Amino acid sequence: MNEKEKWNRQVRRTAFLTVALAAALVFGILVLASWDWIPGTVIVVASLVGLVREVPVIRRLCSTPAPEPPRSAQTS
């Protein structure tokens, strides 16, 4: 697996995980709004911790350019 594929896989993984954690946060807020304090608090805290842990990864992916794809050996 080359560097471009690794970088793309990391971007997809981070995007998927961020969307899932944001959805969990919304769900936790809805649970809290329905006056179910203990599970709502656990869901909100867990999703916030997960999102906070993803911030450095997102910052690193956004600040570094994507690696160039490998050049083919073909000459036209």
Contacts in CASP RR format, 6 or more apart in sequence:
PFRMAT RR
TARGET T0000
AUTHOR 0000-0000-0000
METHOD contacts of the structure
MODEL  1
MNEKEKWNRQVRRTAFLTVALAAALVFGILVLASWDWIPGTVIVVASLVG
LVREVPVIRRLCSTPAPEPPRSAQTS
1 9 0 8 1.000
2 67 0 8 1.000
2 69 0 8 1.000
2 70 0 8 1.000
3 67 0 8 1.000
4 66 0 8 1.000
4 67 0 8 1.000
4 68 0 8 1.000
4 69 0 8 1.000
4 70 0 8 1.000
7 61 0 8 1.000
7 66 0 8 1.000
7 67 0 8 1.000
8 66 0 8 1.000
10 57 0 8 1.000
10 61 0 8 1.000
11 61 0 8 1.000
14 54 0 8 1.000
14 57 0 8 1.000
14 58 0 8 1.000
14 61 0 8 1.000
17 54 0 8 1.000
18 51 0 8 1.000
18 54 0 8 1.000
18 58 0 8 1.000
21 47 0 8 1.000
21 50 0 8 1.000
21 51 0 8 1.000
21 54 0 8 1.000
22 47 0 8 1.000
22 51 0 8 1.000
24 43 0 8 1.000
24 46 0 8 1.000
24 47 0 8 1.000
25 43 0 8 1.000
25 44 0 8 1.000
25 47 0 8 1.000
25 48 0 8 1.000
25 51 0 8 1.000
27 43 0 8 1.000
28 39 0 8 1.000
28 40 0 8 1.000
28 43 0 8 1.000
28 44 0 8 1.000
28 47 0 8 1.000
29 44 0 8 1.000
31 39 0 8 1.000
31 40 0 8 1.000
31 43 0 8 1.000
32 40 0 8 1.000
32 41 0 8 1.000
32 44 0 8 1.000
END
